[in-house]
């Protein structure tokens, strides 16, 4: 019997990169999602993912705003957190009926809420300041909502007819174009089909 619906879950480990997130380190995350097989090897996919990375070192800006009122660089200590909603399609590669491995590709759009929380700048609590437009900027809590895209390549290994172990690599362009704010991660999890 073919199962059309599936629940996906897993833990991830990845690292941000780009001009808006300098000095960020690799960190953990998780994801939950659901999919519906619409036609043969094509499935519709939607889910939520979360990631956290430490940011430490000499930086001038995080998520674009300067970290100091005088716009000079400072030594920061804090973290950057990503909460993402993903929507897209999954395409499964052809396989023989008795094969336990299923290779797939996935891609789509994502909406991301990014939060940079700095504990210290040059060893002291961050100092709020007014930007050139007169808006108050708090380097201790910088947030941004962005629309981007993601791509994934992975493989499922069927343990039973309903459950599979999933290993994948995902590249997300949080703030296009690539090189501004990206997130690359490996995910190990499971798929339950029904």
C-alpha positions in Angstrom: 0.0 0.0 0.0 1.4 3.4 -1.0 1.5 6.0 1.8 0.7 9.5 0.7 1.2 11.5 3.9 4.5 11.7 5.9 5.7 13.4 9.1 9.4 14.5 9.1 11.5 15.3 12.1 15.2 15.7 12.9 18.1 17.4 14.6 20.6 19.5 12.6 24.0 21.0 12.9 25.1 23.9 10.7 26.7 27.2 10.3 25.6 30.6 9.1 27.8 32.5 6.6 27.6 35.9 4.8 28.3 39.6 5.2 25.4 40.2 7.7 26.5 37.4 10.1 30.3 37.6 10.6 32.1 35.7 13.3 29.2 33.2 13.7 30.0 29.6 14.8 28.4 26.3 13.9 25.5 25.3 16.1 22.5 23.0 16.6 19.0 23.1 15.4 15.9 21.0 14.8 13.0 20.7 12.3 9.5 19.3 12.0 7.5 19.0 8.8 4.8 17.3 6.8 4.5 16.2 3.2 1.9 14.9 0.8 2.7 12.8 -2.2 0.7 14.5 -4.9 1.9 12.5 -7.9 4.3 9.5 -8.3 7.7 10.9 -7.2 6.5 14.5 -6.5 5.5 15.6 -2.9 4.4 18.9 -1.5 6.3 19.9 1.6 5.9 22.3 4.5 7.6 22.7 7.8 9.3 24.6 10.6 13.0 24.8 11.5 15.0 26.4 14.2 18.8 27.1 14.5 21.1 28.8 17.0 24.7 29.9 16.5 27.1 31.7 18.8 28.7 35.0 17.5 32.0 35.9 19.0 34.8 38.2 17.8 35.5 41.6 16.2 32.6 42.8 14.1 31.3 46.1 12.8 27.7 45.1 12.0 25.2 42.3 12.8 22.2 41.9 10.5 23.2 45.3 9.0 23.0 47.6 12.1 26.3 48.7 13.7 27.1 47.1 17.0 28.5 50.4 18.5 27.0 53.9 18.5 30.1 55.4 16.8 29.8 52.8 14.0 33.3 51.4 14.8 34.0 47.7 15.2 33.7 46.0 18.6 34.3 42.6 20.2 31.0 40.9 20.7 29.6 37.9 22.5 26.1 36.6 21.9 24.1 34.4 19.5 22.0 34.5 16.4 18.8 32.5 16.2 16.9 31.5 13.0 13.2 30.5 13.0 12.1 29.4 9.5 8.9 28.4 7.8 9.6 26.3 4.7 7.3 25.4 1.8 8.3 23.6 -1.4 8.4 20.3 -3.3 10.3 17.1 -3.0 11.3 15.0 -6.0 12.3 11.3 -5.4 14.7 9.6 -7.7 13.7 6.4 -9.4 14.4 3.2 -7.5 13.7 -0.5 -7.7 10.8 -1.8 -5.5 13.1 -3.8 -3.3 15.6 -1.0 -2.6 15.6 0.4 0.9 17.4 3.7 -0.1 15.5 6.6 -1.6 17.5 9.6 -2.9 15.7 12.9 -3.2 16.0 16.6 -4.0 13.9 19.3 -2.4 13.5 23.1 -3.0 11.3 26.0 -2.2 10.8 29.2 -0.4 11.2 30.1 3.2 10.2 32.9 5.6 12.8 33.5 8.4 12.7 35.5 11.6 16.3 36.2 12.6 17.3 37.4 16.0 20.7 38.6 17.0 21.1 38.8 20.8 24.4 40.3 21.9 25.3 39.9 25.6 28.3 42.2 25.5 30.2 44.6 23.2 33.8 45.2 24.2 33.0 43.4 27.5 30.1 45.7 28.4 26.3 45.5 27.9 25.3 46.8 24.4 24.5 50.5 24.3 21.3 51.5 22.4 21.6 54.4 20.0 19.6 56.3 17.4 20.3 55.6 13.7 20.5 58.4 11.1 16.7 58.2 10.6 16.2 58.8 14.3 15.1 55.2 15.0 16.3 53.5 18.3 18.6 50.6 17.7 19.3 48.1 20.5 22.4 46.0 19.6 21.4 43.6 22.3 18.3 42.6 20.4 18.3 43.0 16.6 15.5 41.3 14.7 14.7 40.9 11.0 12.1 39.1 8.9 13.2 37.9 5.5 12.0 35.9 2.5 14.5 33.5 0.9 14.9 30.1 -0.7 16.3 26.7 0.2 17.5 23.6 -1.5 18.1 20.1 -0.1 19.7 16.8 -1.2 19.1 13.7 1.0 18.6 10.0 1.3 16.0 7.9 3.2 16.7 4.4 4.4 13.5 2.4 5.0 13.6 0.6 8.3 10.0 -0.6 7.9 7.2 0.1 5.4 6.2 3.2 7.4 9.4 4.5 9.0 12.7 5.6 7.4 15.9 7.2 8.7 16.7 10.4 6.8 20.1 12.1 6.2 20.3 15.4 4.3 22.2 18.5 3.5 20.4 21.8 3.2 21.5 25.2 1.9 19.3 28.2 2.8 19.6 31.7 1.4 18.0 33.6 4.2 18.5 37.0 2.7 19.1 36.9 -1.1 21.4 37.1 -2.9 23.7 34.3 -1.6 26.6 35.6 0.4 24.5 38.0 2.5 23.0 35.7 5.1 23.1 32.0 4.4 22.8 28.8 6.5 24.2 25.4 5.5 23.4 22.4 7.7 23.3 18.6 7.9 20.2 17.0 9.3 19.7 13.5 10.7 16.1 12.4 11.5 13.2 10.2 10.7 10.2 10.0 8.4 6.9 8.4 9.4 4.5 7.6 6.6 0.8 6.9 6.8 
